[in-house]
Amino acid sequence: MSKSADHSDGEGWPSEREVEARRVVHEYSMWAMAAGMLPLAAVDLALVGAAQLRMLARLSAL
């Protein structure tokens, strides 16, 4: 497996960028899960969508 395919730093550990990306995804998935529990469909749709857009913005900045 090539180094570019395993996303490691060459020693089998994930890169700092990948660790940070996973942290961001986890953080925003928790926010989206909480927003999805709201009983108002329009509100939860807006909040989940906003969380996903913010997550994409943070990931693209890495």
C-alpha positions as CSV (number, residue, x, y, z in Angstrom):
1,M,0.0,0.0,0.0
2,S,1.4,3.4,-0.9
3,K,1.9,6.1,1.6
4,S,-0.8,8.3,0.0
5,A,-3.4,5.5,0.3
6,D,-2.9,4.8,4.0
7,H,-3.0,8.4,5.2
8,S,-0.2,7.8,7.7
9,D,2.9,9.7,8.5
10,G,5.1,6.8,7.3
11,E,5.1,5.1,10.7
12,G,1.5,3.8,10.6
13,W,0.1,6.7,12.6
14,P,-2.5,9.1,11.1
15,S,-1.3,12.5,10.1
16,E,-2.1,15.5,12.3
17,R,-4.4,16.8,9.5
18,E,-6.4,13.5,9.5
19,V,-6.7,13.5,13.3
20,E,-8.0,17.1,13.2
21,A,-10.4,16.2,10.4
22,R,-11.8,13.3,12.4
23,R,-12.2,15.6,15.5
24,V,-14.1,18.2,13.4
25,V,-16.4,15.5,11.9
26,H,-17.1,14.1,15.3
27,E,-17.9,17.5,16.8
28,Y,-20.3,18.5,14.0
29,S,-21.9,15.1,13.9
30,M,-22.8,15.5,17.6
31,W,-24.3,18.9,16.8
32,A,-26.3,17.5,13.9
33,M,-27.5,14.6,16.0
34,A,-28.8,17.0,18.7
35,A,-30.4,19.2,16.1
36,G,-32.1,16.2,14.5
37,M,-33.8,15.4,17.7
38,L,-35.9,18.5,17.6
39,P,-39.6,17.8,16.8
40,L,-39.9,20.6,14.4
41,A,-39.0,19.4,10.9
42,A,-38.2,22.8,9.3
43,V,-36.0,23.9,12.3
44,D,-34.1,20.6,12.5
45,L,-33.6,20.7,8.7
46,A,-32.1,24.2,8.9
47,L,-29.9,23.4,11.9
48,V,-28.6,20.1,10.5
49,G,-27.9,21.8,7.1
50,A,-26.1,24.7,8.8
51,A,-24.0,22.3,10.9
52,Q,-23.0,20.4,7.7
53,L,-22.1,23.5,5.8
54,R,-20.0,24.8,8.8
55,M,-18.3,21.4,9.0
56,L,-17.4,21.4,5.3
57,A,-16.0,24.9,5.7
58,R,-13.8,23.8,8.6
59,L,-12.6,20.7,6.8
60,S,-11.8,22.7,3.6
61,A,-9.7,25.0,5.7
62,L,-7.4,22.1,6.9
